[in-house]
Amino acid sequence: MKRAIQLSKEGIGYTSPNPLVGAVIVKNQKIIGEGYHEFYGGAHAEVNAFNNASTDVKGATMYVTLEPCSHYGKTPPCAKSIVEKGISKVVIGMKDPNPLVSGKGIEILKSNGIEVVTGVLEEEIKKLNEIFIKYIMTNIPFCILKTAMTLDGKICTKTGDSKWISNEKSREYVHKLRHRVSGIMVGIGTVLEDNPSLTTRLQGVKVSDPTRIIVDTSARIPLESKVLNLESKSKTIIATTEMAYKDKLDAIKQKGAEIIITPLKNGKVDLQYLIKELGKRNVDSILLEGGGQLNYSALNEEVVDKVISFISPKIIGGTGSKTPVGGDGKEKIKDAFMLKDIKLIKFNEDIMIEGYLRKGE
């Protein structure tokens, strides 16, 4: 199963909105076939394992990270293929949360006399597929809020200089996150100040760019902005409101960008509406790299699932230096946003803190 998990990770960045799945076929205590779900719309892990098998799979055991599908989607049901191939035992990491499957694949296997074992390394597989699990059950994207700050909690100097707060190794990890998710979101303030490309840049690796989502209440984005003039297979979406001028929206569309008009909420883009609309467009995950105002709004509107914060051992000082989360802020400590399931990772001298938002607890 560990090998199957390892294989499944090869699909990171390519399977969205499908899950990451790996499969290994074992016969006479030897691996005779293995595969993973390589890209959305492509063959599932089980089929690729069959196709790569070095000998007859009849009577073999299959290890697969996710319950084999039981329905016709872009590909035929894998549970039926397993039965037809004569596999005698299937070891499953986790049950598929997809309501179309959820136990039906296991039932097909059992009703055809195949021995089934479930729940092997389940928690590790759930963590790996946390994006898929939320999205398949809610159709709402999994949102990761990423920040980088100094030891004294600053994201830039008083002059606005922010290059670079975190080190090179930390920034490389962020680009791996960009490759992992299907969308990246910033506010118009970030575009006006930094003019970012919001692309994925990793040396020596074939990568995918996330869909770029710019939260821009009155469509102030300059037409010469990098995000509107990129050679990228992924699209740019401008999330705006009725406050935007029609002529400006038409000019943005001429640049090839898409427009989402949300209701006004407290004079700004309605993030709850936006996040649901993105879900309808197959955006299953969002990396939020906003400024302080957007970050606070996202936390306050409860669209954030996970926080990843890089802390660099630098001290800037200055009461005018910005912090990762701005907005109105909470009046009482007891009302602070709280994280759970905390994990710490070091990237050379930087420390990364990862945690999940406590919601309704």
C-alpha positions in Angstrom: 0.0 0.0 0.0 2.9 2.4 0.7 4.1 1.8 -2.9 0.5 2.4 -4.2 0.5 5.7 -2.2 3.9 6.7 -3.7 2.6 6.0 -7.2 -0.6 8.0 -6.6 1.6 11.1 -5.9 2.8 11.0 -9.5 -0.6 12.3 -10.5 -0.3 15.5 -8.4 -1.3 18.5 -10.5 -2.9 16.5 -13.4 -5.9 14.6 -12.0 -8.1 17.5 -10.8 -10.9 17.3 -10.0 -10.4 13.5 -9.7 -8.6 11.9 -6.8 -5.0 10.7 -6.6 -5.0 6.9 -6.9 -2.3 4.3 -7.1 -2.6 0.5 -7.6 -0.1 -2.4 -7.2 -0.7 -6.0 -8.3 1.1 -8.8 -6.3 1.4 -12.5 -7.2 3.6 -15.1 -5.5 4.9 -12.3 -3.3 6.2 -10.3 -6.3 4.9 -7.1 -7.8 3.8 -7.9 -11.3 2.0 -4.7 -12.2 1.5 -1.2 -11.0 -0.1 2.0 -12.2 -1.6 5.3 -11.1 -4.3 7.8 -12.3 -2.1 9.9 -14.6 -4.5 12.7 -15.7 -8.1 13.7 -15.7 -10.1 11.7 -18.2 -7.4 9.1 -18.5 -7.4 5.5 -17.5 -7.7 4.8 -13.8 -4.9 3.4 -11.6 -6.3 -0.2 -11.7 -6.5 -0.3 -15.5 -2.9 1.1 -15.8 -1.7 -1.6 -13.4 -3.4 -4.3 -15.6 -1.9 -2.8 -18.7 1.6 -2.8 -17.1 1.4 -6.3 -15.7 4.3 -8.5 -16.6 2.4 -11.8 -16.3 -1.2 -13.2 -16.0 -3.0 -11.4 -13.1 -5.5 -14.2 -12.4 -5.4 -15.2 -8.8 -3.3 -12.1 -7.8 -3.9 -9.5 -5.0 -4.5 -5.9 -5.9 -3.6 -3.1 -3.5 -5.4 0.2 -4.4 -5.5 3.4 -2.4 -9.1 4.2 -3.2 -12.2 1.9 -3.6 -12.5 0.9 -7.3 -15.3 2.8 -9.0 -18.6 1.1 -9.8 -20.1 3.5 -12.3 -19.6 4.6 -15.9 -17.9 8.0 -16.1 -15.2 9.0 -18.5 -14.0 5.4 -18.2 -15.7 2.0 -17.5 -16.1 0.8 -13.9 -12.9 -0.6 -12.5 -14.7 -3.0 -10.1 -16.0 -4.9 -13.1 -12.5 -5.0 -14.7 -11.1 -6.5 -11.5 -13.7 -9.2 -11.5 -13.2 -10.0 -15.2 -9.4 -10.2 -14.8 -9.8 -12.9 -12.0 -8.2 -11.0 -9.2 -8.7 -13.0 -6.0 -8.1 -10.4 -3.3 -8.3 -6.6 -3.2 -6.8 -4.5 -0.4 -8.3 -1.0 -0.3 -6.8 2.1 1.4 -10.0 4.1 1.8 -13.7 3.9 0.8 -14.6 6.3 -1.9 -16.5 9.3 -0.5 -18.1 9.9 -3.9 -21.9 9.2 -3.4 -21.9 7.5 -6.9 -19.5 4.9 -5.6 -19.3 4.8 -1.7 -19.4 1.1 -1.0 -20.8 0.0 -4.3 -17.4 -1.0 -5.8 -16.7 -3.1 -2.7 -20.1 -4.8 -3.0 -19.4 -5.7 -6.6 -16.1 -7.3 -5.6 -17.6 -9.2 -2.6 -20.6 -10.5 -4.6 -18.2 -12.0 -7.1 -16.3 -13.9 -4.4 -13.3 -11.6 -4.2 -11.8 -11.2 -0.7 -11.8 -7.5 0.3 -9.7 -5.7 3.0 -10.4 -2.0 3.7 -8.9 0.8 5.7 -5.2 0.2 5.2 -3.1 3.4 5.7 -6.5 5.2 5.5 -5.5 8.4 7.3 -2.5 9.0 5.1 -4.6 8.5 2.0 -7.3 10.8 3.3 -4.8 13.5 3.9 -3.4 13.1 0.4 -6.9 13.4 -1.0 -8.3 16.1 1.2 -9.0 18.3 -1.8 -11.0 15.6 -3.6 -12.9 14.5 -0.4 -14.2 18.0 0.3 -15.0 18.8 -3.4 -16.8 15.5 -4.2 -19.0 15.9 -1.2 -19.8 19.6 -1.4 -18.8 20.9 -4.8 -17.0 23.7 -3.0 -13.3 24.1 -3.5 -10.8 23.3 -0.8 -9.1 26.6 0.1 -5.5 26.9 1.4 -4.5 30.3 2.9 -0.7 30.8 2.4 1.2 33.6 4.1 4.9 34.4 4.6 6.1 36.8 7.3 9.0 37.9 9.4 9.6 36.9 13.0 7.8 40.1 14.0 4.8 39.4 11.8 5.5 41.6 8.8 5.0 40.8 5.1 6.9 43.9 3.8 8.8 46.9 5.0 7.2 50.3 5.5 8.2 51.1 1.8 6.4 48.1 0.6 9.5 46.0 -0.2 8.7 42.3 0.2 11.4 40.4 -1.8 12.1 38.1 -0.3 10.6 37.4 3.1 10.9 33.6 2.8 13.9 31.7 1.5 14.4 29.9 -1.8 13.5 26.5 -0.4 10.2 27.8 1.0 9.3 29.5 -2.3 10.0 26.3 -4.1 7.5 24.5 -1.9 4.9 27.2 -2.6 5.3 26.5 -6.4 4.7 22.9 -5.6 1.5 24.0 -4.0 0.6 26.0 -7.1 1.2 22.9 -9.2 -1.1 20.9 -6.8 -4.1 23.2 -6.8 -6.4 24.1 -9.6 -6.8 27.8 -8.7 -4.8 30.6 -7.2 -6.5 33.7 -5.8 -5.2 37.2 -5.0 -6.8 40.6 -4.5 -6.6 43.6 -6.9 -4.2 45.2 -4.3 -1.6 42.5 -4.9 -1.9 42.9 -8.7 -1.5 46.7 -8.5 1.5 46.5 -6.1 3.4 43.5 -7.4 2.0 42.7 -10.9 2.5 39.0 -10.4 2.3 36.3 -13.1 0.7 33.7 -10.7 2.2 30.9 -12.7 4.0 27.7 -11.5 7.8 27.7 -11.8 9.8 24.6 -10.9 13.1 23.8 -12.5 13.4 20.6 -14.4 9.7 19.6 -13.8 6.7 19.6 -16.2 4.2 21.7 -14.3 0.6 23.0 -14.6 -0.4 26.6 -14.0 -3.5 27.1 -11.7 -6.4 29.1 -12.9 -5.7 32.7 -11.8 -8.6 34.4 -9.9 -8.4 38.1 -9.2 -10.8 39.5 -6.7 -11.5 43.0 -8.0 -14.7 44.7 -6.8 -14.7 47.5 -9.4 -12.5 46.0 -12.1 -9.6 48.3 -11.5 -7.1 45.8 -13.0 -4.8 47.5 -15.6 -5.2 45.9 -19.1 -1.4 45.6 -19.3 -1.2 43.4 -16.1 0.8 40.2 -16.5 -2.1 38.0 -15.6 -4.0 39.3 -18.6 -1.1 38.9 -21.0 0.3 35.5 -20.3 1.1 32.6 -22.6 -0.5 29.9 -20.4 -2.9 27.1 -20.9 -4.8 28.1 -17.8 -7.3 30.9 -17.7 -7.6 34.1 -15.8 -10.9 34.9 -14.0 -11.7 38.4 -12.8 -14.2 38.3 -9.9 -16.0 41.6 -9.7 -19.4 43.2 -9.0 -22.0 45.6 -10.5 -19.6 48.4 -9.5 -17.5 47.6 -12.6 -17.9 49.6 -15.8 -19.2 47.5 -18.8 -16.6 49.0 -21.2 -13.8 47.8 -18.8 -15.3 44.3 -18.5 -15.6 44.1 -22.3 -11.9 45.1 -22.6 -10.9 42.4 -20.1 -12.9 39.8 -22.0 -11.0 40.9 -25.2 -7.9 39.9 -23.4 -9.2 36.4 -23.1 -10.1 36.5 -19.4 -13.4 35.3 -17.9 -15.7 37.5 -15.7 -17.6 36.4 -12.7 -20.0 39.0 -11.3 -20.9 38.4 -7.7 -23.4 40.2 -5.5 -22.0 43.0 -3.3 -21.4 42.1 0.3 -20.2 44.8 2.6 -19.3 46.8 -0.5 -17.0 44.0 -1.8 -17.0 40.8 -3.8 -19.2 38.1 -2.1 -16.6 35.5 -1.4 -19.1 32.8 -0.5 -20.9 33.3 -3.8 -17.6 33.3 -5.7 -16.3 30.1 -4.1 -19.5 28.3 -5.0 -19.3 29.6 -8.6 -15.7 28.5 -8.9 -16.8 25.0 -7.8 -19.3 24.9 -10.6 -16.4 25.5 -13.0 -14.4 22.5 -11.8 -12.1 24.5 -9.6 -11.6 22.0 -6.8 -8.9 23.8 -4.9 -7.7 27.3 -4.3 -4.3 28.6 -3.0 -5.1 32.0 -1.5 -2.1 34.3 -1.7 -3.9 37.5 -1.0 -3.1 40.6 0.9 -4.2 41.3 4.4 -7.7 42.5 3.5 -8.6 39.6 1.3 -7.1 37.1 3.8 -9.2 38.5 6.6 -12.3 38.5 4.5 -11.7 34.9 3.5 -11.2 33.8 7.1 -14.2 35.8 8.3 -16.4 34.3 5.5 -15.3 30.8 6.5 -14.1 29.8 3.0 -10.6 28.9 4.3 -10.0 25.2 5.2 -6.2 25.1 5.8 -3.5 27.6 6.6 0.1 27.4 5.6 2.3 30.1 7.1 6.0 30.6 6.6 8.0 32.4 9.3 11.4 33.8 8.4 13.9 34.6 11.2 14.1 38.3 10.1 12.9 41.3 12.0 11.8 44.4 10.1 9.9 46.5 12.7 7.8 49.6 11.8 4.2 50.3 12.8 3.4 51.0 9.2 4.7 47.6 8.0 1.8 45.4 6.8 0.8 42.0 8.4 -0.5 38.9 6.7 -4.1 39.4 7.9 -5.6 42.9 8.0 -9.3 43.9 7.9 -11.3 44.9 11.0 -9.8 42.2 13.1 -11.5 40.5 16.1 -12.3 42.5 19.2 -11.7 39.6 21.7 -9.1 36.9 21.9 -11.8 34.3 22.4 -13.1 35.1 18.9 -9.8 34.5 17.2 -9.5 32.1 14.3 -8.1 28.9 15.7 -6.1 26.2 14.0 -6.0 22.4 14.8 -3.9 19.5 13.7 -0.8 21.6 13.7 2.3 20.5 11.8 5.7 22.2 11.7 8.3 21.8 8.9 11.7 23.5 8.5 12.9 24.8 5.2 16.5 25.6 6.1 16.1 28.6 8.5 12.4 29.2 7.7 9.7 27.5 9.7 6.4 26.5 8.1 3.3 26.1 10.3 0.4 24.1 8.7 -3.0 23.7 10.3 -6.7 23.4 9.7 -9.4 26.0 10.6 -11.6 25.0 13.4 -15.1 25.5 12.1 -18.3 25.3 14.2 -16.5 23.7 17.1 
